[in-house]
């Protein structure tokens, strides 16, 4: 469903796409009408994953470690599109330590991708 730099990533549990207008200077004229300077339309993706093994969470976090990366994703307005994006904060709660595998199990990795 989602690719980062052309590589499929684990399907998120929650996927939310936002289409945002970026405005320059907007004002009201003497009649009270809005004079709007829309300079761009950008995308933001809010993502959350279910349980992940150490190797899975590492793959996801390493895929977004560059300053910018390409993301191919389903967009509600345009269908499947590819945009250059960056990642916001990454939250990764641990839910258990697997003694047998000697690794932490992760639940609820959250991050958002914001269009450049």
Secondary structure as the mmCIF struct_conf table of DSSP 4:
data_model
#
loop_
_struct_conf.conf_type_id
_struct_conf.id
_struct_conf.beg_label_comp_id
_struct_conf.beg_label_asym_id
_struct_conf.beg_label_seq_id
_struct_conf.end_label_comp_id
_struct_conf.end_label_asym_id
_struct_conf.end_label_seq_id
STRN STRN1 UNK A 3 UNK A 4
TURN_TY1_P TURN_TY1_P1 UNK A 5 UNK A 6
STRN STRN2 UNK A 7 UNK A 8
HELX_LH_PP_P HELX_LH_PP_P1 UNK A 10 UNK A 12
BEND BEND1 UNK A 13 UNK A 13
STRN STRN3 UNK A 14 UNK A 23
BEND BEND2 UNK A 24 UNK A 24
STRN STRN4 UNK A 27 UNK A 28
TURN_TY1_P TURN_TY1_P2 UNK A 30 UNK A 31
BEND BEND3 UNK A 32 UNK A 32
STRN STRN5 UNK A 34 UNK A 35
STRN STRN6 UNK A 38 UNK A 48
STRN STRN7 UNK A 52 UNK A 52
HELX_RH_AL_P HELX_RH_AL_P1 UNK A 54 UNK A 63
TURN_TY1_P TURN_TY1_P3 UNK A 64 UNK A 64
BEND BEND4 UNK A 66 UNK A 68
STRN STRN8 UNK A 69 UNK A 75
TURN_TY1_P TURN_TY1_P4 UNK A 76 UNK A 78
STRN STRN9 UNK A 79 UNK A 91
STRN STRN10 UNK A 94 UNK A 98
TURN_TY1_P TURN_TY1_P5 UNK A 99 UNK A 102
STRN STRN11 UNK A 103 UNK A 106
STRN STRN12 UNK A 110 UNK A 115
#
